[in-house]
Amino acid sequence: MKKLSYIAVLFLLISCSETNTERVIENFNDNWKFNLGNQPNAYKSSFDDTSWRTLNIPHDWSIEKGYKKEGETASSTGFVQGGIGWYRKDFIVTEEDRGKEISVLFDGVYNNSSVWINGQFLGKRPNGYSSFSYDLSEHLNYHGTKNTIAVKVDRTAYVDSRWYTGSGIYRKVRLIKKSPINIAQWGVQITTPKVTENSATISINTSLKNNGESNKNLSLIYTVLHNNVEIISKKIDLKKILVVPKTEIEIVTPKLWSTEKSNLYSLKVALYQNNALVDNTTETFGIRTFNFDAKKGFTLNGKSLKIKGVNLHHDAGAVGAAVPKGIWEYRVNKLKSIGVNAIRFAHNPHSKELLEVCDEQGVLVMNEAFDEWNVPKLKSKKYIGDNKASEEASKGYPEHFDKWGERDLKGLIHRDFNHPSVIMWSIGNEIEWTFPHYSKTFSDVNSEPGAQGYDVTPNYDFKMIKEALDQNIEGEDPLAKIAKQLVGWVKEVDTSRPVTAGSVLPSIGMVSGYGTALDVFGYNYRASDYDLAHQTYPDLKILGSENWGDYKEWKSINERDFVSGIFVWTGFAYLGEAGPWPRKGLNISFFDFAGFKTPRGHFYETLWTEKPKIYMVTTPADESEFSYSEKDGWKFEMQLSPPPVWNMLRKWEWYKVNPKWKYKNNEQVIVQTYTNCEEAELFLNGTSLGKQKLIDVIETDHILKWLVPYKEGELKIIGYNNGKKVDQYILNTHKDEVSKIDILSTKTSLTADGKSVIIVTINLLDDNGNLLIDADKEVTFNLSGPAKNIGVDNGWEMNVQNHKTNKIITHEGKAILILQATNEIGQIEVSATTNGIKSETLKIESYK
C-alpha cells in the first residue's frame, strides 16, 4: 500500500509540472549533400552545393566506389579509395528552441573530420572510430532561417590502417535538444555491485550540466522497468547544486543477464526543477556479476563459463563500414548458432548498434580501443606482408595518440559503460611489434631465433629476461609506461571491469611491467606459453585474446581451467590485410563475407555445440596437406603460403577443401569429416566405406578422414550416438547447367522505417536439385516496391565486383542481395534471373 501511494505521488508530481521540456532526439541522417573531392570553401553557409549529390547517412564512399587494383589503393585497406569528402546539411531551428542546449552527435566519422556550423569552426576529430558531439547553440539561427552544418572528411592517407576502415560519415548522426540544465551526455553510469538470487543492488552515478541557468531546487527521479513494466522508483533531492550523490536501488528477485537469457532492464532518469521536468533520458542495462580467476578462469553469475569467442572487424562485406543494425543481428545470430558466446571488437571501437545486439542476444564483449599507440605499424601496398606502403599514404592515428588518446579512451568507456555485454576494456593489440626492443629481447633469451617466435615455448626466466631487456632499452620501458597511463585513465572512469590487452610477447611483458599493469593478460597466438606462464606467475589471469582457428588452439584452452577462454581469428571474413590482387580481404573465418558458413565454421560448430552435427568436405589427394599410407597411416604436412605472400599466413588459413563431390573418375580424393557424434559411417552410392570413431582422433585433429577413389553419384556421411543415427550430410555430383534458382529471405516483412534490412539468398540448382558448386553464373536481381538494394555479394575473397549493382557472379552457386526498407509502405517483389532461368518471386510486405 505504501508503494502504491508513493507511485501515486510521483505521478501527481509529473502531471502537475508547469512545463515539459523533455529532451528531443532528432534523426539527423537524411538529406545530406555530398561531394567527393576537396572544396576549400564548402564550410561557408553561402557555398552553392546544388550540384552535389543528395544521400542519407550512414555512408561509406570507399565501398561505394569499389575496388581498384592500381593507383591510390593498397592491400592493407582492401584496394579501395580514400580521398577528401565533404558533407553539408541544411536544417531549421524554431524560436521555441532558443535557450536550449542543441548539439549534434556523430557516432563515427572516418576520419580526420572537421565540422562547421553556419561557417563557424566547431572542431576536429582525428580518430575515425570515436563518437563525439558539438554544442551548436550559440551559432544557430532561430528565426526560421536555415542553418548549415558542414563536415570535411580527410582520408588522403588511404592506407592508414592494416585493414578496411571505410570513408565518410559511416555511422549515425543525431540532433539533440535539451534544457540548459540537463543530464550530461553519457552522464548516467549503472553498475550492479551486489547480486544474489533474491536481490540486486543497482548503483547509479549521474552527472549534470548547467549552461548558465539557475540551478536551485533540483531533483532526480529514477524509475526501473523490466519488459516495460515499472519495478521501482526513487526520488533524490539535490541538496548540493548539480552534485548528484551515488544512488542505490534494490531489485527483488532480479532477472539476470547471461549468455543463455539476456534479460534487460531500463532506467528512466528524469531531472526536475521546481517540480517541472527539465530533462530526461533512458538507459538500458543488465544485472550480472562476472569474475576472472587465475586458477578457475571465468565465471558469469557465479557459474563457470569458458569463453568461446571470435574476433570481429567493424565492416560487413558489401555494405563496407556503413552497417545497419539488422545486418549485425543477422551476423551475431549466425555466430551464436555455432556456439559463439563472445566477441572481441578488433581492434577499435565498434558501433553502438552492434553493442545493442550483443546485449539483446547475450554475447560477451571485449571492447577494444586501439591497434596502435604513438608508434605506427607497417602497412602493405600490394600484398599482405610486403610492408611497402609509403609513409605519406600511411599517416594515421599514432601521430595524434599522445594528444587524443586519453579523450578517445575515456569517451569510449563513457559511451559504452552501461552495456551488460561489455565485460572488459582492451587498451591495445600487439603493441610490442612497434617497440623493437621487445622482439630483440625475445630473440636474445630464446634458443630459437626470430622476433615472432610462433610455436616456440619461450623462456620465462625473469632474471635472464630482465638483464636482456635492460641491455636493449635505456630507462623506463615506454610501452609499459604508456600501458600504465592508459590503465589509469580507464580506472578513472570505470573500476567495475578489468583492463586487458592482446599481447604477442607476454614473456617479455611480464618483466617490463606491461603485463603486470593489466588485470587480465591477453595472449595472442601464444598457446605454447600457457603452462609455463601459469607456473611462473600463478596469480596471473590469462585469456586467449587472439587464436588460430584450428583444433589444437581450442584444445589447449579447453583442457586448462586457468585459461578463461579463446577469441578465434575471425568470426566473419573482413576486408583488408589483403592481396595480391584480386584478394580483397581474408576469408579465414567461420562465415564468409556474405554470411555463408565456411568449413572452419562447420568444424567449430562440432566443438562448441551439443546438438548432433556431421559435415564433410573433399580434396584431391595430390593437393591435400594430408596423406595416407598403409604403413604410416595419416600424416599431415602444412603447405606454407607461396610467395609473394607472407608464408606464415597459412597458419591462419583452413585446409584446402571443397564442399563438393565432382572430380575425375577414380581420382584419389581425401574426405574430411567434422562431427561431434560418437561414430561416423561413409557411403558411396549406397556402399559403406566403413565406420570410424571420433574418440580415435580426439587427441590429434578431431577430423575423421577417408581416402576414396572418385565415382560419380552420392557421397553420404552418417553420424551415430549410442549406435543410433542422429545426423547425416550428403554431397551429390552436380551437373553444369542451371535448371532452377532457389530464392529465400531472412524475413517475410519489413518495417517501413528506412533502416530495417532483409537478406535475400539465391542458390543455383541443377535438374536434380543439387547446388552448382563449380559452375558459377552471372545472376541479375529484379527488385520492385518500397525497398532499396544496398549491396550484392557472393562471399568470395577474390570477388572484386562492385557491390552497388543488381548483378553478381555467384560463388559456389550462391549469392546474396541486401535489401533495406524505405519509409514507404507497400509490397516488395524480388526475383533473380540467369540465362533465361527465373526464380520464384518473393513477396515481402513493408508496413509501419
KELO-794123 format. One line per 10 residues: number of its first residue (from 1); their letters; for each residue y, x, z of C-alpha. Coordinates in pm, whole numbers, plus 50000, padded with zeros to 5 digits. Example, Ala and Ser with C-alpha at 12.3 -4.5 7.8 and 13.67 -1.06 7.14 Angstrom:
BEGIN
1> AS> 49550/51230/50780 | 49894/51367/50714 .
end
This chain:
BEGIN
1> MKKLSYIAVL> 50000/50000/50000 | 50235/50285/50083 | 50163/50449/49746 | 50240/50126/49560 | 50567/50087/49750 | 50668/50443/49667 | 50592/50394/49297 | 50796/50074/49305 | 51090/50265/49450 | 51058/50528/49177 .
11> FLLISCSETN> 51051/50257/48912 | 51362/50098/49059 | 51534/50435/49068 | 51460/50490/48699 | 51553/50139/48591 | 51885/50149/48779 | 52001/50467/48605 | 52355/50428/48476 | 52288/50624/48159 | 51979/50754/47990 .
21> TERVIENFND> 52026/51096/47834 | 51664/51170/47763 | 51625/51481/47557 | 51575/51424/47187 | 51347/51649/46983 | 51402/51601/46612 | 51173/51703/46329 | 51377/51971/46155 | 51120/52063/45891 | 51215/51854/45591 .
31> NWKFNLGNQP> 51457/51909/45303 | 51537/52278/45329 | 51680/52464/45034 | 51501/52787/44944 | 51571/53086/44721 | 51353/53395/44682 | 51589/53686/44625 | 51889/53822/44808 | 52204/53612/44810 | 52459/53803/45022 .
41> NAYKSSFDDT> 52695/53506/45066 | 52430/53242/45138 | 52521/53235/45507 | 52856/53072/45427 | 52896/52695/45457 | 53076/52688/45125 | 52792/52856/44936 | 52660/52647/44646 | 52282/52602/44682 | 52242/52307/44444 .
51> SWRTLNIPHD> 52025/52513/44211 | 51790/52614/44491 | 51450/52459/44537 | 51406/52185/44799 | 51097/52212/45019 | 50957/52132/45360 | 50877/52375/45639 | 50631/52537/45724 | 50649/52750/45410 | 50485/53079/45314 .
61> WSIEKGYKKE> 50620/53221/44990 | 50365/53508/44976 | 50062/53282/44936 | 50263/53058/44707 | 50349/53344/44469 | 49984/53451/44461 | 49802/53780/44436 | 49929/54069/44227 | 49747/54393/44156 | 50038/54622/44072 .
71> GETASSTGFV> 50395/54661/44193 | 50523/54588/44541 | 50193/54470/44685 | 49938/54652/44896 | 49576/54624/45005 | 49664/54620/45375 | 49857/54295/45340 | 49633/54131/45082 | 49801/54217/44749 | 50084/53966/44796 .
81> QGGIGWYRKD> 50457/53997/44753 | 50725/54027/45017 | 51096/54042/44942 | 51400/53860/45078 | 51410/53483/45108 | 51693/53251/45209 | 51664/52904/45362 | 51951/52658/45409 | 51963/52308/45557 | 52247/52056/45591 .
91> FIVTEEDRGK> 52245/51806/45877 | 52476/51566/46060 | 52555/51552/46431 | 52733/51239/46556 | 53020/51216/46801 | 52776/51075/47058 | 52614/51417/47080 | 52932/51602/47170 | 52896/51776/47503 | 52518/51806/47481 .
101> EISVLFDGVY> 52328/52132/47455 | 52199/52132/47097 | 51960/52409/46999 | 51729/52498/46715 | 51378/52624/46799 | 51180/52829/46547 | 50807/52858/46615 | 50776/53160/46386 | 50962/53331/46101 | 50807/53631/45926 .
111> NNSSVWINGQ> 51007/53844/45962 | 51338/54019/46038 | 51513/53683/46047 | 51889/53637/46073 | 52037/53294/46149 | 52383/53144/46093 | 52533/52804/46172 | 52840/52700/45975 | 52898/53063/45884 | 52875/53185/46245 .
121> FLGKRPNGYS> 52612/53450/46307 | 52372/53348/46585 | 52134/53644/46599 | 51832/53817/46454 | 51466/53846/46543 | 51258/54135/46405 | 50923/54011/46535 | 50766/53773/46286 | 50532/53609/46540 | 50775/53528/46820 .
131> SFSYDLSEHL> 50908/53179/46889 | 51283/53176/46955 | 51582/52946/46977 | 51959/52947/46938 | 52223/52729/47103 | 52427/52568/46824 | 52656/52351/47039 | 52988/52535/47021 | 52971/52585/46643 | 52885/52229/46535 .
141> NYHGTKNTIA> 53092/51965/46358 | 53072/51626/46533 | 53280/51402/46304 | 53013/51317/46052 | 53094/51638/45864 | 52788/51827/45753 | 52658/52130/45938 | 52477/52407/45753 | 52216/52634/45903 | 52119/52941/45702 .
151> VKVDRTAYVD> 51823/53172/45761 | 51767/53506/45591 | 51413/53645/45598 | 51380/54014/45510 | 51026/54121/45417 | 51123/54401/45183 | 50881/54616/45381 | 50589/54438/45216 | 50317/54646/45383 | 50447/54634/45740 .
161> SRWYTGSGIY> 50110/54526/45879 | 49740/54607/45849 | 49660/54250/45739 | 49816/53946/45578 | 50129/53822/45751 | 50282/53564/45522 | 50656/53543/45449 | 50920/53289/45542 | 50967/53010/45794 | 50593/52962/45820 .
171> RKVRLIKKSP> 50583/52766/46145 | 50763/52450/46255 | 51132/52411/46341 | 51284/52159/46586 | 51636/52047/46673 | 51660/51979/47045 | 51939/51778/47212 | 51972/51793/47589 | 52217/51721/47868 | 52444/52012/47972 .
181> INIAQWGVQI> 52237/52026/48290 | 51876/52048/48181 | 51528/52181/48224 | 51524/52525/48063 | 51321/52593/47750 | 50963/52670/47860 | 51103/52622/48211 | 50805/52442/48369 | 50514/52654/48489 | 50197/52492/48620 .
191> TTPKVTENSA> 49911/52666/48800 | 49603/52539/48983 | 49557/52789/49269 | 49313/52580/49475 | 49038/52376/49312 | 48730/52211/49460 | 48518/51916/49351 | 48712/51695/49591 | 49071/51808/49539 | 49301/52036/49346 .
201> TISINTSLKN> 49639/52183/49429 | 49884/52172/49139 | 50163/52426/49186 | 50481/52371/48982 | 50777/52600/48924 | 51073/52458/48730 | 51378/52642/48600 | 51704/52457/48538 | 52001/52546/48322 | 52366/52446/48351 .
211> NGESNKNLSL> 52627/52472/48076 | 52931/52429/48299 | 52891/52075/48432 | 52894/51966/48795 | 52552/52026/48939 | 52558/51830/49262 | 52319/51555/49370 | 52029/51670/49154 | 51668/51565/49197 | 51339/51602/49014 .
221> IYTVLHNNVE> 51054/51357/48981 | 50713/51494/48890 | 50456/51248/48756 | 50096/51349/48685 | 49894/51149/48434 | 49535/51163/48311 | 49440/50971/47996 | 49791/50822/48005 | 49725/50672/48348 | 49960/50776/48630 .
231> IISKKIDLKK> 49781/50961/48909 | 50061/51056/49146 | 50439/51109/49157 | 50660/51321/49378 | 51038/51337/49414 | 51223/51660/49502 | 51588/51658/49614 | 51758/51984/49527 | 51949/52098/49831 | 52034/52431/49672 .
241> ILVVPKTEIE> 52213/52369/49347 | 51992/52449/49042 | 51733/52618/49264 | 51403/52434/49247 | 51152/52513/49521 | 50789/52561/49430 | 50627/52221/49450 | 50264/52144/49523 | 50086/51820/49439 | 49733/51732/49549 .
251> IVTPKLWSTE> 49498/51571/49296 | 49198/51390/49444 | 48863/51426/49266 | 49004/51628/48977 | 48858/51624/48628 | 48806/51992/48548 | 48886/52158/48216 | 48594/52359/48081 | 48426/52464/47758 | 48199/52161/47792 .
261> KSNLYSLKVA> 48456/51900/47899 | 48814/51971/47801 | 48982/51735/48045 | 49359/51746/48012 | 49640/51620/48233 | 50008/51559/48160 | 50300/51638/48387 | 50620/51444/48326 | 50923/51620/48465 | 51240/51410/48499 .
271> LYQNNALVDN> 51576/51554/48612 | 51827/51318/48774 | 52188/51350/48880 | 52338/51077/49097 | 52027/50871/49023 | 52087/50894/48647 | 51832/51056/48418 | 51981/51367/48258 | 51676/51542/48110 | 51300/51517/48087 .
281> TTETFGIRTF> 51002/51694/47940 | 50623/51660/47941 | 50375/51945/47977 | 50001/51933/47912 | 49778/52128/48149 | 49423/52155/48272 | 49268/52205/48613 | 49030/52501/48623 | 48953/52824/48800 | 48814/53139/48649 .
291> NFDAKKGFTL> 48735/53493/48754 | 48632/53828/48611 | 48396/54026/48833 | 48298/54391/48794 | 47934/54315/48868 | 47876/53950/48778 | 48101/53908/48476 | 48298/53592/48400 | 48288/53260/48584 | 48461/52933/48495 .
301> NGKSLKIKGV> 48498/52673/48769 | 48261/52880/48982 | 47983/52887/48721 | 47870/53198/48538 | 47961/53186/48169 | 47901/53450/47906 | 48199/53462/47672 | 48078/53403/47314 | 48398/53482/47133 | 48536/53569/46792 .
311> NLHHDAGAVG> 48848/53745/46674 | 49074/53536/46453 | 49378/53623/46244 | 49659/53372/46201 | 49614/53298/45828 | 49384/53030/45686 | 49285/53117/45331 | 49450/52901/45067 | 49745/52799/45287 | 49825/53153/45397 .
321> AAVPKGIWEY> 50019/53159/45724 | 50163/52805/45694 | 49868/52637/45864 | 49871/52265/45955 | 49712/52167/46285 | 49440/51975/46102 | 49309/52297/45947 | 49286/52458/46290 | 49096/52152/46413 | 48859/52189/46118 .
331> RVNKLKSIGV> 48808/52560/46178 | 48771/52551/46556 | 48523/52265/46527 | 48314/52476/46289 | 48325/52772/46528 | 48215/52554/46820 | 47926/52418/46611 | 47761/52762/46612 | 47818/52823/46983 | 48159/52993/46993 .
341> NAIRFAHNPH> 48343/52928/47320 | 48632/53176/47297 | 48887/53317/47051 | 49083/53637/47065 | 49419/53592/46890 | 49407/53911/46684 | 49644/54085/46709 | 49962/53890/46764 | 50093/53556/46897 | 49942/53260/46713 .
351> SKELLEVCDE> 50076/52910/46658 | 50120/52650/46930 | 49906/52414/46716 | 49606/52645/46745 | 49656/52665/47121 | 49668/52285/47140 | 49338/52267/46952 | 49179/52520/47186 | 49300/52314/47484 | 49165/51995/47330 .
361> QGVLVMNEAF> 48828/52136/47224 | 48759/52354/47528 | 48787/52702/47379 | 48890/53003/47589 | 49172/53222/47456 | 49264/53588/47483 | 49633/53567/47396 | 49742/53896/47242 | 50097/54025/47199 | 50086/54345/46992 .
371> DEWNVPKLKS> 49882/54551/46748 | 50138/54832/46755 | 50383/54958/47016 | 50650/55210/46926 | 50430/55427/46702 | 50308/55269/46376 | 49952/55267/46248 | 49879/55385/45896 | 49881/55126/45617 | 49685/55127/45291 .
381> KKYIGDNKAS> 49808/55079/44936 | 49505/55049/44705 | 49204/55012/44932 | 49119/55000/45300 | 49133/55348/45445 | 49349/55520/45183 | 49648/55515/45427 | 49884/55578/45136 | 50144/55305/45173 | 50491/55458/45165 .
391> EEASKGYPEH> 50696/55497/45481 | 50973/55273/45345 | 50735/54992/45248 | 50557/55022/45584 | 50856/54984/45814 | 50758/54736/46078 | 50779/54626/46438 | 50727/54969/46601 | 51084/55069/46520 | 51202/54762/46718 .
401> FDKWGERDLK> 50947/54774/47000 | 51150/54969/47256 | 51437/54721/47228 | 51248/54396/47177 | 50909/54450/47344 | 50999/54302/47682 | 51170/53996/47535 | 50886/53925/47291 | 50614/53970/47551 | 50779/53756/47815 .
411> GLIHRDFNHP> 50871/53494/47556 | 50506/53463/47458 | 50398/53415/47819 | 50669/53159/47893 | 50581/52963/47577 | 50205/52955/47636 | 50197/52953/48016 | 50061/52601/48068 | 49775/52610/47818 | 49449/52592/48016 .
421> SVIMWSIGNE> 49265/52764/47730 | 49456/53088/47792 | 49260/53300/48041 | 49415/53643/47980 | 49707/53822/47823 | 49642/54121/47599 | 49915/54381/47564 | 49769/54573/47271 | 49492/54661/47031 | 49351/55010/46967 .
431> IEWTFPHYSK> 49681/55169/47058 | 49503/55501/47112 | 49488/55560/46735 | 49868/55602/46735 | 49862/55876/47002 | 49671/56174/46854 | 49610/56342/47189 | 49359/56067/47271 | 49144/56143/46967 | 49181/56516/47025 .
441> TFSDVNSEPG> 49073/56486/47387 | 48776/56271/47288 | 48660/56535/47042 | 48714/56814/47294 | 48489/56664/47561 | 48209/56526/47343 | 47941/56733/47180 | 47952/56522/46864 | 48289/56583/46696 | 48502/56314/46538 .
451> AQGYDVTPNY> 48801/56119/46655 | 48642/55779/46614 | 48307/55857/46765 | 48138/55524/46690 | 47787/55505/46835 | 47846/55819/47041 | 47769/55782/47411 | 48083/55952/47539 | 48137/56189/47824 | 48273/56014/48135 .
461> DFKMIKEALD> 48321/56331/48344 | 48663/56265/48499 | 48742/56629/48575 | 48648/56756/48227 | 48847/56480/48055 | 49149/56539/48280 | 49155/56909/48200 | 49129/56843/47826 | 49392/56570/47842 | 49635/56798/48026 .
471> QNIEGEDPLA> 49591/57060/47755 | 49669/56808/47481 | 49973/56638/47634 | 50258/56764/47850 | 50380/56547/48135 | 50306/56179/48182 | 50090/56018/47918 | 50325/55800/47706 | 50055/55545/47627 | 49972/55492/47994 .
481> KIAKQLVGWV> 50342/55479/48081 | 50411/55202/47829 | 50098/55013/47936 | 50210/55011/48298 | 50552/54884/48193 | 50400/54606/47982 | 50165/54503/48262 | 50463/54495/48498 | 50652/54263/48263 | 50352/54031/48240 .
491> KEVDTSRPVT> 50326/54014/48619 | 50695/53930/48648 | 50618/53606/48463 | 50253/53530/48542 | 50029/53653/48823 | 49763/53385/48767 | 49594/53554/48473 | 49457/53905/48421 | 49602/54154/48173 | 49374/54324/47922 .
501> AGSVLPSIGM> 49389/54530/47602 | 49147/54626/47328 | 49066/54992/47384 | 48880/55211/47139 | 48864/55525/47357 | 48813/55382/47706 | 48658/55701/47847 | 48995/55872/47795 | 49197/55570/47900 | 49031/55557/48241 .
511> VSGYGTALDV> 49156/55910/48308 | 49503/55880/48155 | 49592/55570/48358 | 49576/55330/48065 | 49254/55164/48179 | 49349/55152/48545 | 49677/54978/48460 | 49478/54679/48328 | 49297/54407/48521 | 49017/54381/48265 .
521> FGYNYRASDY> 48940/54665/48025 | 48855/54551/47672 | 48608/54769/47484 | 48639/54773/47104 | 48313/54883/46936 | 48204/55075/47244 | 47877/54911/47347 | 47738/55262/47390 | 47985/55307/47679 | 47886/55008/47892 .
531> DLAHQTYPDL> 47623/55159/48120 | 47795/55492/48180 | 48132/55327/48229 | 47986/55085/48483 | 47805/55366/48662 | 48117/55584/48675 | 48362/55306/48761 | 48163/55035/48943 | 48477/54831/49016 | 48586/54822/48652 .
541> KILGSENWGD> 48586/54480/48488 | 48450/54525/48135 | 48482/54297/47834 | 48365/54339/47475 | 48705/54273/47317 | 48605/54355/46960 | 48248/54392/46840 | 48044/54427/46526 | 47870/54103/46433 | 47518/54239/46447 .
551> YKEWKSINER> 47233/54168/46684 | 47245/54484/46892 | 47609/54416/46987 | 47524/54075/47131 | 47201/54205/47287 | 47389/54485/47464 | 47623/54232/47625 | 47375/53953/47689 | 47150/54189/47885 | 47431/54311/48113 .
561> DFVSGIFVWT> 47575/54074/48370 | 47865/54309/48436 | 47999/54273/48079 | 48189/53944/48069 | 48131/53870/47704 | 48191/53951/47341 | 48455/53890/47073 | 48290/53940/46735 | 48492/54055/46434 | 48552/53790/46292 .
571> GFAYLGEAGP> 48529/53410/46314 | 48679/53337/45971 | 48742/53559/45673 | 49101/53682/45662 | 49344/53817/45406 | 49443/54182/45410 | 49265/54501/45518 | 49153/54473/45159 | 49085/54649/44833 | 49015/54784/44594 .
581> WPRKGLNISF> 49144/54504/44374 | 49040/54224/44348 | 48906/54230/44702 | 49198/54048/44867 | 49054/54039/45218 | 48743/54075/45425 | 48464/53819/45446 | 48293/53992/45737 | 48282/53671/45932 | 48093/53364/46048 .
591> FDFAGFKTPR> 48278/53146/45796 | 48441/53241/45467 | 48798/53169/45353 | 48710/52809/45258 | 48515/52737/45575 | 48164/52773/45433 | 47919/52918/45684 | 47808/53270/45598 | 47460/53420/45657 | 47608/53601/45958 .
601> GHFYETLWTE> 47729/53264/46089 | 47381/53117/46050 | 47234/53419/46228 | 47468/53395/46527 | 47408/53023/46548 | 47046/53105/46627 | 47164/53335/46907 | 47430/53110/47058 | 47288/52758/47035 | 46976/52597/47177 .
611> KPKIYMVTTP> 46915/52335/46909 | 46619/52447/46693 | 46750/52625/46387 | 46596/52814/46095 | 46763/52962/45788 | 46674/53218/45521 | 46831/53440/45257 | 46686/53675/44996 | 46743/54021/44846 | 46567/54211/44565 .
621> ADESEFSYSE> 46367/54484/44731 | 46529/54760/44526 | 46874/54654/44656 | 46792/54591/45020 | 46851/54816/45318 | 46510/54705/45444 | 46188/54848/45304 | 45823/54782/45380 | 45503/54981/45360 | 45155/54918/45498 .
631> KDGWKFEMQL> 45172/55249/45681 | 45515/55228/45844 | 45587/54858/45843 | 45952/54755/45815 | 46218/55026/45801 | 46594/55000/45785 | 46841/55246/45633 | 47206/55150/45631 | 47378/55185/45295 | 47727/55307/45377 .
641> SPPPVWNMLR> 48013/55174/45165 | 48057/55372/44843 | 48384/55548/44752 | 48671/55492/44731 | 48639/55252/45024 | 48604/55394/45375 | 48229/55442/45411 | 48222/55312/45770 | 48328/54966/45654 | 47958/54887/45611 .
651> KWEWYKVNPK> 47929/54869/45990 | 48140/54553/45977 | 47965/54401/45677 | 47647/54192/45679 | 47332/54278/45490 | 47326/54233/45112 | 47170/53888/45095 | 47175/53589/44863 | 47139/53220/44955 | 46917/53157/44653 .
661> WKYKNNEQVI> 46567/53170/44510 | 46616/53283/44149 | 46502/53626/44027 | 46285/53790/43762 | 45923/53684/43757 | 45710/53894/44000 | 46018/54088/44116 | 45967/54202/44477 | 46205/54006/44700 | 46271/54050/45071 .
671> VQTYTNCEEA> 46315/53722/45258 | 46515/53738/45580 | 46470/53451/45824 | 46710/53375/46109 | 46580/53143/46378 | 46567/53056/46746 | 46228/52890/46701 | 45920/53048/46854 | 45738/53082/46522 | 45820/53058/46152 .
681> ELFLNGTSLG> 45593/52999/45853 | 45693/53075/45494 | 45566/52871/45198 | 45598/52945/44826 | 45526/52641/44611 | 45325/52492/44895 | 45116/52802/44967 | 45155/52957/45311 | 45254/53321/45318 | 45182/53345/45689 .
691> KQKLIDVIET> 45335/53284/46029 | 45544/53524/46234 | 45655/53513/46598 | 46017/53560/46697 | 45917/53750/47011 | 45794/54033/46789 | 46150/54109/46669 | 46344/54028/46988 | 46377/54399/47072 | 46474/54511/46721 .
701> DHILKWLVPY> 46695/54298/46495 | 46595/53934/46563 | 46512/53890/46192 | 46173/53781/46054 | 46101/53938/45717 | 45860/53878/45430 | 45807/54077/45108 | 45741/53818/44836 | 45676/53852/44461 | 45914/53606/44297 .
711> KEGELKIIGY> 45781/53293/44134 | 45998/53004/44020 | 45986/52696/44240 | 46029/52613/44607 | 46059/52862/44893 | 46035/52685/45228 | 46053/52815/45584 | 45936/52601/45877 | 46020/52665/46242 | 45782/52572/46525 .
721> NNGKKVDQYI> 45817/52534/46902 | 45502/52480/47107 | 45314/52453/46779 | 45526/52160/46656 | 45756/52161/46357 | 46120/52144/46473 | 46324/52258/46170 | 46291/52369/45810 | 46501/52519/45532 | 46435/52515/45158 .
731> LNTHKDEVSK> 46557/52723/44864 | 46476/52592/44517 | 46510/52769/44184 | 46811/52607/44019 | 46896/52559/43653 | 47217/52692/43498 | 47373/52369/43379 | 47572/52127/43590 | 47430/51778/43598 | 47628/51638/43891 .
741> IDILSTKTSL> 47930/51719/44104 | 47872/51619/44464 | 48204/51543/44638 | 48272/51469/45004 | 48561/51485/45251 | 48606/51553/45619 | 48773/51213/45676 | 48794/50870/45513 | 49155/50808/45614 | 49481/50990/45675 .
751> TADGKSVIIV> 49781/50921/45893 | 50091/50896/45674 | 50289/51144/45883 | 50344/51427/45636 | 50118/51654/45844 | 49757/51531/45856 | 49502/51705/45634 | 49165/51641/45476 | 48926/51900/45333 | 48751/51787/45015 .
761> TINLLDDNGN> 48438/51984/44922 | 48256/51987/44589 | 47906/52117/44511 | 47774/52178/44159 | 47419/52046/44126 | 47153/52064/43854 | 46946/51765/43747 | 46707/51822/44038 | 46986/51816/44294 | 46980/52192/44353 .
771> LLIDADKEVT> 47301/52383/44420 | 47401/52616/44133 | 47433/52934/44335 | 47499/53176/44050 | 47620/52961/43760 | 47983/52907/43854 | 48219/52686/43652 | 48586/52601/43644 | 48649/52270/43816 | 48957/52050/43792 .
781> FNLSGPAKNI> 49058/51831/44086 | 49217/51499/43996 | 49447/51350/44261 | 49649/51031/44277 | 49819/50845/44559 | 50027/50944/44865 | 49888/51293/44931 | 49967/51641/44811 | 49745/51932/44716 | 49831/52226/44942 .
791> GVDNGWEMNV> 49558/52460/44822 | 49226/52513/44648 | 48975/52783/44732 | 48614/52886/44676 | 48575/53108/44983 | 48510/53434/44792 | 48684/53754/44893 | 48716/53850/44525 | 48890/53526/44434 | 49249/53610/44331 .
801> QNHKTNKIIT> 49320/53282/44154 | 49642/53118/44264 | 49570/52862/44536 | 49858/52632/44443 | 49690/52465/44145 | 49435/52193/44078 | 49183/52422/43904 | 48933/52658/44064 | 48627/52854/43954 | 48351/52778/44203 .
811> HEGKAILILQ> 48170/53047/44400 | 47801/52997/44472 | 47850/52647/44335 | 48117/52538/44585 | 48491/52493/44623 | 48740/52302/44835 | 49065/52111/44791 | 49301/52078/45090 | 49499/51753/45094 | 49797/51681/45315 .
821> ATNEIGQIEV> 49942/51337/45381 | 50290/51235/45273 | 50497/50984/45466 | 50387/50702/45237 | 50101/50459/45290 | 49851/50365/45023 | 49520/50463/44866 | 49445/50823/44772 | 49190/50887/44498 | 49024/51225/44443 .
831> SATTNGIKSE> 48766/51332/44189 | 48653/51655/44021 | 48552/51737/43665 | 48392/52024/43475 | 48268/52041/43115 | 48269/51664/43078 | 48090/51603/43409 | 48286/51393/43659 | 48220/51337/44026 | 48243/51008/44205 .
841> TLKIESYK> 48596/50911/44306 | 48671/50942/44676 | 48899/50670/44807 | 49096/50764/45115 | 49335/50530/45295 | 49671/50658/45415 | 49824/50443/45687 | 50090/50451/45957 .
end
